[in-house]
Amino acid sequence: MRAQLRLLQATTLVSTLDRFAMPPMLVAIAASLDVPLTQVVTAAGAYFLVYGLGQPLWGFASDRYGRVRVLRTSLVVAGALSLVSALSPTVLVLGILRGLAGGFFGAAYPSALIYLGDTVAPARRQQAITGLMVGVAVGTAAASAGAGLLADVATWRLPFVITGSAALVLAVLLARLPEPAGAAARTTARASVATIARSRVTLLVLLFAFVEGVVLLGALTLLPTAVESSGASTTVAGAVTGVYGLAVLLGSSSVGRLSLAWHPARLILLGAACAALATGLLAVSQRPAVAVVVAVLLGIAWPAMHSSLQTWATEVLPQSRAVVVSFFAAALFVGSAIGAIVVAGLADEGRFAVVYGAYAALAVPLGIGAWAARRRWHRPVEQQEP
């Protein structure tokens, strides 16, 4: 299982590398293409929007054609689109190509999550899922620091060439990953959707994912731009954001150990508290020194709250796991996209105090609501798990 986890970590690394390559380069892209920052923020939002909306389709396809087959195919197409997006002559073309690339890269992380749900017992699942975040952490750190640096010293187009090439290589390596046993014994897409619609707890988990996307991913997407608004360079802003990846890397290890002793509700409350404090601080000041503290707090919030909600999503309806997880990811990234697009005008005006104040206000009810709901929920005895 360790070798399989390494491949899945590589999958999350490459997809995260592509997902977080654009935020540190928003200002550089706007200057290069001679367009307002609002248009580039909207193009970045298109990536997350298509990424999120495509999730249910990947869940259905995963059930029908197999986890590994769908994952490898999506990476081939995503890699090609990322390479082509590096040639974009206008912000409109860039937005379209990045949106399509996001749609296909969208299969990567949920597929890895579903795979662990299929192959790891519930008692060890959150630890395995937290371990999966190592790939997310490394990808986030590398993209945040590296993309900004490359945009400064070379061109903003180069990071897309790197992520596209890496996706094509990974698609070949994933041939070593065996298909989970019993993958054919899944419910139909229609039955899964109907089951989800009747499950109040599942709908509640999806609502939490949506709000989490607005708060955590929204705060992270605009972090480099907020730092640059204080006068910092693209490289400095990217490096500050890279601290987030390092914090996730260290936080994942600690949360993985805590998950064996702590109830998931406590981890959710810890993550929400860190998110509220982080966004509240950034509402007060966007200076690099403050942003470093914010990045660390967000890096703790992600594995603590997000991994707990993700694990919950794999447990609520085991026979419809692929579809539930895909809807969870859809809710997360649609929330992120809508959140980014709604505040794009405020970001263009440099009103980050308002933007991050709103994120902080959302983090409080998210944490309290998710903590209370997860504390009351218990896995039904009759559910059959691997």
C-alpha positions as a Markdown table, in Angstrom:
| # | Residue | x | y | z |
|---|---|---|---|---|
| 1 | Met | 0.0 | 0.0 | 0.0 |
| 2 | Arg | 2.9 | 2.3 | 0.6 |
| 3 | Ala | 3.9 | 2.3 | -3.1 |
| 4 | Gln | 0.3 | 3.0 | -4.1 |
| 5 | Leu | 0.2 | 5.9 | -1.6 |
| 6 | Arg | 3.4 | 7.4 | -3.1 |
| 7 | Leu | 1.8 | 7.3 | -6.6 |
| 8 | Leu | -1.3 | 9.0 | -5.3 |
| 9 | Gln | 0.8 | 11.6 | -3.5 |
| 10 | Ala | 2.5 | 12.3 | -6.8 |
| 11 | Thr | -0.9 | 12.7 | -8.4 |
| 12 | Thr | -2.0 | 15.2 | -5.9 |
| 13 | Leu | 1.4 | 17.0 | -6.2 |
| 14 | Val | 1.1 | 17.5 | -9.9 |
| 15 | Ser | -2.6 | 18.6 | -9.9 |
| 16 | Thr | -1.9 | 21.0 | -7.0 |
| 17 | Leu | 1.1 | 22.4 | -8.8 |
| 18 | Asp | -1.1 | 23.3 | -11.7 |
| 19 | Arg | -3.9 | 24.5 | -9.6 |
| 20 | Phe | -1.8 | 26.9 | -7.5 |
| 21 | Ala | 0.6 | 28.1 | -10.3 |
| 22 | Met | -1.7 | 30.9 | -11.4 |
| 23 | Pro | -2.5 | 32.9 | -8.2 |
| 24 | Pro | 1.2 | 34.1 | -7.6 |
| 25 | Met | 1.3 | 35.3 | -11.3 |
| 26 | Leu | -2.0 | 37.2 | -11.5 |
| 27 | Val | -0.3 | 40.6 | -11.5 |
| 28 | Ala | 2.5 | 39.5 | -13.9 |
| 29 | Ile | -0.1 | 38.0 | -16.3 |
| 30 | Ala | -2.2 | 41.2 | -16.2 |
| 31 | Ala | 0.9 | 43.3 | -17.0 |
| 32 | Ser | 2.1 | 41.0 | -19.8 |
| 33 | Leu | -1.3 | 40.8 | -21.5 |
| 34 | Asp | -2.1 | 44.5 | -20.7 |
| 35 | Val | -5.5 | 43.8 | -19.1 |
| 36 | Pro | -7.0 | 44.8 | -15.8 |
| 37 | Leu | -6.3 | 42.5 | -12.8 |
| 38 | Thr | -10.0 | 41.8 | -12.6 |
| 39 | Gln | -10.0 | 39.9 | -15.9 |
| 40 | Val | -7.1 | 37.7 | -14.8 |
| 41 | Val | -8.7 | 37.0 | -11.5 |
| 42 | Thr | -11.8 | 36.0 | -13.4 |
| 43 | Ala | -9.7 | 33.7 | -15.6 |
| 44 | Ala | -8.3 | 32.1 | -12.5 |
| 45 | Gly | -11.8 | 31.7 | -11.2 |
| 46 | Ala | -12.8 | 29.9 | -14.4 |
| 47 | Tyr | -10.2 | 27.2 | -13.6 |
| 48 | Phe | -11.8 | 26.6 | -10.2 |
| 49 | Leu | -15.3 | 26.8 | -11.5 |
| 50 | Val | -14.8 | 24.2 | -14.3 |
| 51 | Tyr | -12.7 | 22.2 | -11.9 |
| 52 | Gly | -15.6 | 22.0 | -9.5 |
| 53 | Leu | -18.5 | 21.6 | -11.9 |
| 54 | Gly | -16.7 | 18.7 | -13.6 |
| 55 | Gln | -16.4 | 16.7 | -10.4 |
| 56 | Pro | -19.7 | 14.8 | -10.6 |
| 57 | Leu | -18.9 | 13.7 | -14.1 |
| 58 | Trp | -15.6 | 12.2 | -12.9 |
| 59 | Gly | -17.4 | 10.4 | -10.1 |
| 60 | Phe | -19.8 | 8.8 | -12.5 |
| 61 | Ala | -17.0 | 7.9 | -15.0 |
| 62 | Ser | -14.9 | 6.5 | -12.2 |
| 63 | Asp | -17.8 | 4.1 | -11.2 |
| 64 | Arg | -18.4 | 3.1 | -14.8 |
| 65 | Tyr | -14.9 | 2.8 | -16.3 |
| 66 | Gly | -12.7 | 2.3 | -13.3 |
| 67 | Arg | -10.7 | 4.6 | -10.9 |
| 68 | Val | -7.3 | 4.2 | -12.5 |
| 69 | Arg | -8.4 | 4.3 | -16.1 |
| 70 | Val | -10.3 | 7.5 | -15.6 |
| 71 | Leu | -7.4 | 9.1 | -13.7 |
| 72 | Arg | -4.8 | 8.3 | -16.3 |
| 73 | Thr | -7.0 | 9.5 | -19.2 |
| 74 | Ser | -7.8 | 12.8 | -17.5 |
| 75 | Leu | -4.1 | 13.5 | -16.8 |
| 76 | Val | -3.2 | 13.0 | -20.5 |
| 77 | Val | -5.8 | 15.5 | -21.6 |
| 78 | Ala | -5.1 | 17.9 | -18.7 |
| 79 | Gly | -1.4 | 17.8 | -19.5 |
| 80 | Ala | -1.9 | 18.7 | -23.2 |
| 81 | Leu | -4.3 | 21.5 | -22.3 |
| 82 | Ser | -1.8 | 23.0 | -19.8 |
| 83 | Leu | 1.0 | 22.9 | -22.4 |
| 84 | Val | -1.3 | 24.7 | -25.0 |
| 85 | Ser | -2.4 | 27.3 | -22.4 |
| 86 | Ala | 1.2 | 28.4 | -22.2 |
| 87 | Leu | 0.8 | 29.8 | -25.7 |
| 88 | Ser | -2.3 | 31.9 | -24.9 |
| 89 | Pro | -2.2 | 35.2 | -26.8 |
| 90 | Thr | -5.1 | 36.9 | -24.9 |
| 91 | Val | -6.7 | 36.7 | -21.5 |
| 92 | Leu | -9.8 | 35.2 | -23.0 |
| 93 | Val | -7.9 | 32.3 | -24.6 |
| 94 | Leu | -6.0 | 31.8 | -21.4 |
| 95 | Gly | -9.3 | 31.7 | -19.4 |
| 96 | Ile | -10.8 | 29.1 | -21.7 |
| 97 | Leu | -7.7 | 26.9 | -21.9 |
| 98 | Arg | -7.1 | 27.1 | -18.1 |
| 99 | Gly | -10.7 | 26.4 | -17.5 |
| 100 | Leu | -10.6 | 23.2 | -19.6 |
| 101 | Ala | -7.3 | 22.2 | -18.0 |
| 102 | Gly | -8.9 | 22.6 | -14.6 |
| 103 | Gly | -11.8 | 20.5 | -15.7 |
| 104 | Phe | -9.5 | 17.5 | -16.5 |
| 105 | Phe | -7.1 | 18.1 | -13.6 |
| 106 | Gly | -10.2 | 18.0 | -11.5 |
| 107 | Ala | -10.2 | 14.2 | -11.7 |
| 108 | Ala | -6.9 | 13.8 | -9.9 |
| 109 | Tyr | -7.4 | 14.6 | -6.3 |
| 110 | Pro | -10.9 | 13.2 | -5.9 |
| 111 | Ser | -9.9 | 10.0 | -7.7 |
| 112 | Ala | -7.0 | 9.6 | -5.3 |
| 113 | Leu | -9.4 | 10.2 | -2.4 |
| 114 | Ile | -11.9 | 7.7 | -3.7 |
| 115 | Tyr | -9.1 | 5.1 | -4.2 |
| 116 | Leu | -8.1 | 5.4 | -0.5 |
| 117 | Gly | -11.8 | 5.2 | 0.5 |
| 118 | Asp | -12.0 | 1.9 | -1.5 |
| 119 | Thr | -8.8 | 0.4 | -0.1 |
| 120 | Val | -8.2 | 1.7 | 3.4 |
| 121 | Ala | -10.2 | 0.7 | 6.5 |
| 122 | Pro | -12.2 | 3.5 | 8.3 |
| 123 | Ala | -10.0 | 3.4 | 11.4 |
| 124 | Arg | -6.9 | 4.3 | 9.4 |
| 125 | Arg | -8.6 | 6.3 | 6.6 |
| 126 | Gln | -8.1 | 9.9 | 8.0 |
| 127 | Gln | -4.4 | 9.2 | 8.6 |
| 128 | Ala | -4.1 | 8.0 | 5.0 |
| 129 | Ile | -6.0 | 10.9 | 3.6 |
| 130 | Thr | -3.9 | 13.3 | 5.7 |
| 131 | Gly | -0.8 | 11.6 | 4.2 |
| 132 | Leu | -2.2 | 12.3 | 0.8 |
| 133 | Met | -2.0 | 16.0 | 1.7 |
| 134 | Val | 1.8 | 15.7 | 1.6 |
| 135 | Gly | 1.5 | 15.9 | -2.2 |
| 136 | Val | -0.8 | 18.9 | -1.8 |
| 137 | Ala | 1.6 | 20.6 | 0.5 |
| 138 | Val | 4.7 | 20.1 | -1.7 |
| 139 | Gly | 2.7 | 21.1 | -4.8 |
| 140 | Thr | 1.4 | 24.2 | -3.1 |
| 141 | Ala | 4.8 | 25.3 | -1.8 |
| 142 | Ala | 6.5 | 24.6 | -5.2 |
| 143 | Ala | 3.8 | 26.4 | -7.2 |
| 144 | Ser | 3.5 | 29.4 | -4.8 |
| 145 | Ala | 7.2 | 30.1 | -4.6 |
| 146 | Gly | 8.4 | 28.7 | -8.0 |
| 147 | Ala | 5.7 | 30.2 | -10.2 |
| 148 | Gly | 6.2 | 33.7 | -8.9 |
| 149 | Leu | 9.9 | 33.4 | -9.3 |
| 150 | Leu | 9.7 | 32.1 | -12.8 |
| 151 | Ala | 7.3 | 34.9 | -13.7 |
| 152 | Asp | 9.8 | 37.4 | -12.4 |
| 153 | Val | 13.0 | 36.0 | -14.0 |
| 154 | Ala | 11.6 | 34.3 | -17.1 |
| 155 | Thr | 7.9 | 34.2 | -18.1 |
| 156 | Trp | 4.6 | 33.4 | -16.6 |
| 157 | Arg | 4.1 | 30.8 | -19.4 |
| 158 | Leu | 6.8 | 28.5 | -18.2 |
| 159 | Pro | 5.0 | 27.0 | -15.1 |
| 160 | Phe | 2.2 | 25.8 | -17.3 |
| 161 | Val | 4.8 | 23.9 | -19.5 |
| 162 | Ile | 6.2 | 22.3 | -16.4 |
| 163 | Thr | 2.9 | 21.1 | -15.0 |
| 164 | Gly | 1.6 | 19.9 | -18.4 |
| 165 | Ser | 4.8 | 17.8 | -18.9 |
| 166 | Ala | 4.6 | 16.4 | -15.4 |
| 167 | Ala | 1.0 | 15.3 | -15.9 |
| 168 | Leu | 1.9 | 13.4 | -19.1 |
| 169 | Val | 4.7 | 11.6 | -17.3 |
| 170 | Leu | 2.5 | 10.7 | -14.3 |
| 171 | Ala | -0.1 | 9.3 | -16.6 |
| 172 | Val | 2.4 | 6.7 | -17.7 |
| 173 | Leu | 3.6 | 5.9 | -14.2 |
| 174 | Leu | 0.1 | 5.3 | -12.9 |
| 175 | Ala | -0.1 | 2.2 | -15.0 |
| 176 | Arg | 1.5 | 0.5 | -11.9 |
| 177 | Leu | -1.6 | 1.3 | -9.8 |
| 178 | Pro | -4.0 | -1.7 | -9.5 |
| 179 | Glu | -7.7 | -1.1 | -9.8 |
| 180 | Pro | -9.5 | -1.5 | -6.4 |
| 181 | Ala | -11.2 | -4.9 | -5.9 |
| 182 | Gly | -15.0 | -4.8 | -6.2 |
| 183 | Ala | -15.0 | -1.7 | -8.4 |
| 184 | Ala | -17.7 | -3.2 | -10.6 |
| 185 | Ala | -20.2 | -3.6 | -7.7 |
| 186 | Arg | -21.2 | 0.1 | -7.6 |
| 187 | Thr | -24.7 | 1.6 | -7.7 |
| 188 | Thr | -25.8 | 3.5 | -10.8 |
| 189 | Ala | -25.3 | 7.3 | -11.2 |
| 190 | Arg | -29.0 | 7.9 | -10.9 |
| 191 | Ala | -29.4 | 5.8 | -7.8 |
| 192 | Ser | -26.4 | 7.5 | -6.2 |
| 193 | Val | -27.7 | 11.0 | -6.8 |
| 194 | Ala | -31.1 | 9.9 | -5.5 |
| 195 | Thr | -29.5 | 8.5 | -2.4 |
| 196 | Ile | -27.5 | 11.7 | -1.8 |
| 197 | Ala | -30.7 | 13.8 | -2.3 |
| 198 | Arg | -32.4 | 11.8 | 0.5 |
| 199 | Ser | -29.5 | 12.0 | 2.9 |
| 200 | Arg | -29.6 | 15.1 | 5.0 |
| 201 | Val | -26.2 | 14.6 | 6.5 |
| 202 | Thr | -24.6 | 14.2 | 3.1 |
| 203 | Leu | -26.2 | 17.5 | 1.9 |
| 204 | Leu | -24.9 | 19.1 | 5.1 |
| 205 | Val | -21.4 | 17.9 | 4.4 |
| 206 | Leu | -21.7 | 19.3 | 0.9 |
| 207 | Leu | -22.8 | 22.7 | 2.3 |
| 208 | Phe | -19.8 | 22.7 | 4.6 |
| 209 | Ala | -17.5 | 22.0 | 1.6 |
| 210 | Phe | -19.0 | 24.9 | -0.3 |
| 211 | Val | -18.4 | 27.4 | 2.5 |
| 212 | Glu | -14.9 | 25.9 | 3.2 |
| 213 | Gly | -14.1 | 26.5 | -0.5 |
| 214 | Val | -15.1 | 30.2 | -0.2 |
| 215 | Val | -13.1 | 30.7 | 3.0 |
| 216 | Leu | -9.9 | 28.6 | 2.7 |
| 217 | Leu | -9.3 | 28.4 | -1.0 |
| 218 | Gly | -10.6 | 32.0 | -1.6 |
| 219 | Ala | -8.3 | 33.3 | 1.1 |
| 220 | Leu | -5.3 | 31.4 | -0.4 |
| 221 | Thr | -6.0 | 32.3 | -4.0 |
| 222 | Leu | -5.9 | 36.1 | -3.3 |
| 223 | Leu | -3.1 | 35.9 | -0.8 |
| 224 | Pro | -0.2 | 36.6 | -3.2 |
| 225 | Thr | -2.2 | 39.5 | -4.7 |
| 226 | Ala | -2.9 | 40.9 | -1.3 |
| 227 | Val | 0.8 | 40.8 | -0.4 |
| 228 | Glu | 1.7 | 42.5 | -3.6 |
| 229 | Ser | -0.8 | 45.3 | -2.8 |
| 230 | Ser | 1.5 | 46.2 | 0.1 |
| 231 | Gly | 4.4 | 46.9 | -2.3 |
| 232 | Ala | 6.1 | 43.5 | -2.3 |
| 233 | Ser | 7.4 | 41.9 | -5.5 |
| 234 | Thr | 5.8 | 38.9 | -7.2 |
| 235 | Thr | 8.7 | 36.7 | -6.0 |
| 236 | Val | 8.3 | 37.8 | -2.4 |
| 237 | Ala | 4.5 | 37.3 | -2.6 |
| 238 | Gly | 5.0 | 33.8 | -4.0 |
| 239 | Ala | 7.6 | 32.9 | -1.4 |
| 240 | Val | 5.2 | 34.1 | 1.4 |
| 241 | Thr | 2.5 | 31.9 | -0.1 |
| 242 | Gly | 5.0 | 29.0 | -0.3 |
| 243 | Val | 5.1 | 29.1 | 3.5 |
| 244 | Tyr | 1.5 | 27.8 | 3.3 |
| 245 | Gly | 2.7 | 24.6 | 1.6 |
| 246 | Leu | 5.4 | 24.0 | 4.2 |
| 247 | Ala | 2.9 | 24.5 | 6.9 |
| 248 | Val | 0.5 | 22.0 | 5.3 |
| 249 | Leu | 3.4 | 19.6 | 5.1 |
| 250 | Leu | 4.3 | 19.9 | 8.8 |
| 251 | Gly | 0.6 | 20.2 | 9.8 |
| 252 | Ser | -0.4 | 17.0 | 7.9 |
| 253 | Ser | 2.0 | 14.9 | 9.9 |
| 254 | Ser | 0.8 | 16.3 | 13.2 |
| 255 | Val | -2.9 | 16.1 | 12.3 |
| 256 | Gly | -2.3 | 12.5 | 11.1 |
| 257 | Arg | -1.2 | 11.6 | 14.6 |
| 258 | Leu | -3.9 | 13.6 | 16.3 |
| 259 | Ser | -6.6 | 11.9 | 14.2 |
| 260 | Leu | -5.8 | 8.6 | 15.9 |
| 261 | Ala | -6.7 | 10.1 | 19.3 |
| 262 | Trp | -8.9 | 13.1 | 18.7 |
| 263 | His | -12.5 | 13.1 | 17.5 |
| 264 | Pro | -12.8 | 14.6 | 14.0 |
| 265 | Ala | -15.1 | 17.3 | 15.4 |
| 266 | Arg | -12.2 | 18.7 | 17.5 |
| 267 | Leu | -10.0 | 18.8 | 14.4 |
| 268 | Ile | -12.6 | 20.7 | 12.5 |
| 269 | Leu | -12.9 | 23.2 | 15.3 |
| 270 | Leu | -9.1 | 23.7 | 15.5 |
| 271 | Gly | -9.0 | 24.2 | 11.7 |
| 272 | Ala | -11.9 | 26.7 | 11.7 |
| 273 | Ala | -10.3 | 28.7 | 14.6 |
| 274 | Cys | -7.0 | 28.9 | 12.6 |
| 275 | Ala | -8.9 | 30.0 | 9.5 |
| 276 | Ala | -10.8 | 32.7 | 11.3 |
| 277 | Leu | -7.7 | 34.1 | 13.0 |
| 278 | Ala | -5.7 | 34.0 | 9.7 |
| 279 | Thr | -8.3 | 35.8 | 7.6 |
| 280 | Gly | -8.9 | 38.3 | 10.5 |
| 281 | Leu | -5.2 | 39.1 | 10.6 |
| 282 | Leu | -5.0 | 39.7 | 6.9 |
| 283 | Ala | -8.0 | 42.0 | 7.1 |
| 284 | Val | -5.9 | 44.2 | 9.3 |
| 285 | Ser | -2.6 | 44.1 | 7.4 |
| 286 | Gln | -1.4 | 42.6 | 4.1 |
| 287 | Arg | 2.3 | 43.1 | 4.8 |
| 288 | Pro | 4.6 | 40.1 | 4.1 |
| 289 | Ala | 5.5 | 39.5 | 7.8 |
| 290 | Val | 1.8 | 39.3 | 8.7 |
| 291 | Ala | 1.1 | 37.2 | 5.6 |
| 292 | Val | 3.7 | 34.6 | 6.7 |
| 293 | Val | 1.8 | 34.1 | 10.0 |
| 294 | Val | -1.5 | 33.9 | 8.0 |
| 295 | Ala | 0.1 | 31.3 | 5.7 |
| 296 | Val | 1.1 | 29.2 | 8.6 |
| 297 | Leu | -2.4 | 29.4 | 10.2 |
| 298 | Leu | -4.0 | 28.5 | 6.9 |
| 299 | Gly | -1.6 | 25.6 | 6.5 |
| 300 | Ile | -2.8 | 24.2 | 9.8 |
| 301 | Ala | -6.5 | 24.8 | 9.0 |
| 302 | Trp | -6.3 | 22.8 | 5.8 |
| 303 | Pro | -5.2 | 19.4 | 7.1 |
| 304 | Ala | -7.2 | 19.9 | 10.4 |
| 305 | Met | -10.6 | 20.9 | 9.0 |
| 306 | His | -10.4 | 19.8 | 5.4 |
| 307 | Ser | -9.1 | 16.3 | 5.9 |
| 308 | Ser | -11.8 | 15.8 | 8.6 |
| 309 | Leu | -14.6 | 16.9 | 6.2 |
| 310 | Gln | -13.1 | 14.8 | 3.4 |
| 311 | Thr | -12.9 | 11.7 | 5.5 |
| 312 | Trp | -16.5 | 12.3 | 6.6 |
| 313 | Ala | -17.5 | 12.5 | 2.9 |
| 314 | Thr | -16.0 | 9.0 | 2.3 |
| 315 | Glu | -18.0 | 7.6 | 5.1 |
| 316 | Val | -21.6 | 8.9 | 4.9 |
| 317 | Leu | -22.7 | 6.8 | 2.0 |
| 318 | Pro | -20.0 | 4.1 | 1.3 |
| 319 | Gln | -21.9 | 2.4 | -1.6 |
| 320 | Ser | -22.1 | 5.8 | -3.4 |
| 321 | Arg | -18.6 | 6.9 | -2.3 |
| 322 | Ala | -17.3 | 8.0 | -5.7 |
| 323 | Val | -20.3 | 10.2 | -6.4 |
| 324 | Val | -20.4 | 11.7 | -2.9 |
| 325 | Val | -16.7 | 12.6 | -3.0 |
| 326 | Ser | -17.0 | 14.1 | -6.5 |
| 327 | Phe | -19.9 | 16.2 | -5.3 |
| 328 | Phe | -17.9 | 17.2 | -2.3 |
| 329 | Ala | -15.0 | 18.4 | -4.5 |
| 330 | Ala | -17.5 | 20.1 | -6.8 |
| 331 | Ala | -19.0 | 22.0 | -3.8 |
| 332 | Leu | -15.5 | 23.0 | -2.6 |
| 333 | Phe | -14.2 | 24.4 | -5.8 |
| 334 | Val | -17.4 | 26.0 | -7.0 |
| 335 | Gly | -17.4 | 27.7 | -3.7 |
| 336 | Ser | -13.9 | 28.8 | -4.3 |
| 337 | Ala | -14.6 | 30.1 | -7.8 |
| 338 | Ile | -17.8 | 32.0 | -6.8 |
| 339 | Gly | -16.0 | 33.5 | -3.9 |
| 340 | Ala | -13.1 | 34.7 | -6.1 |
| 341 | Ile | -15.3 | 36.1 | -8.8 |
| 342 | Val | -17.6 | 37.9 | -6.3 |
| 343 | Val | -14.6 | 39.7 | -4.7 |
| 344 | Ala | -12.6 | 40.3 | -7.9 |
| 345 | Gly | -13.7 | 43.9 | -8.1 |
| 346 | Leu | -12.7 | 44.5 | -4.5 |
| 347 | Ala | -9.3 | 42.9 | -5.1 |
| 348 | Asp | -8.8 | 45.1 | -8.1 |
| 349 | Glu | -9.4 | 48.2 | -5.9 |
| 350 | Gly | -7.1 | 46.9 | -3.2 |
| 351 | Arg | -9.9 | 46.6 | -0.6 |
| 352 | Phe | -8.5 | 43.4 | 1.0 |
| 353 | Ala | -9.6 | 44.4 | 4.4 |
| 354 | Val | -13.2 | 44.0 | 3.3 |
| 355 | Val | -12.5 | 40.8 | 1.4 |
| 356 | Tyr | -10.7 | 39.1 | 4.3 |
| 357 | Gly | -13.1 | 40.5 | 6.9 |
| 358 | Ala | -15.9 | 38.7 | 5.0 |
| 359 | Tyr | -13.8 | 35.4 | 4.9 |
| 360 | Ala | -13.3 | 35.7 | 8.7 |
| 361 | Ala | -17.0 | 36.2 | 9.3 |
| 362 | Leu | -17.8 | 33.1 | 7.3 |
| 363 | Ala | -15.2 | 31.0 | 9.1 |
| 364 | Val | -16.9 | 31.3 | 12.4 |
| 365 | Pro | -20.3 | 29.7 | 11.6 |
| 366 | Leu | -18.6 | 27.2 | 9.4 |
| 367 | Gly | -16.5 | 25.9 | 12.2 |
| 368 | Ile | -19.3 | 25.9 | 14.8 |
| 369 | Gly | -21.8 | 24.3 | 12.5 |
| 370 | Ala | -19.4 | 21.6 | 11.2 |
| 371 | Trp | -18.1 | 20.8 | 14.7 |
| 372 | Ala | -21.6 | 20.4 | 16.1 |
| 373 | Ala | -22.8 | 18.2 | 13.2 |
| 374 | Arg | -19.8 | 16.0 | 13.1 |
| 375 | Arg | -19.9 | 15.5 | 16.9 |
| 376 | Arg | -23.5 | 14.2 | 16.7 |
| 377 | Trp | -22.9 | 11.9 | 13.6 |
| 378 | His | -22.0 | 8.3 | 14.1 |
| 379 | Arg | -21.3 | 5.7 | 11.4 |
| 380 | Pro | -24.3 | 3.3 | 11.0 |
| 381 | Val | -23.3 | -0.2 | 12.2 |
| 382 | Glu | -24.8 | -1.8 | 9.1 |
| 383 | Gln | -22.5 | 0.0 | 6.7 |
| 384 | Gln | -20.0 | -2.3 | 5.1 |
| 385 | Glu | -16.5 | -1.0 | 4.7 |
| 386 | Pro | -13.2 | -2.5 | 3.3 |
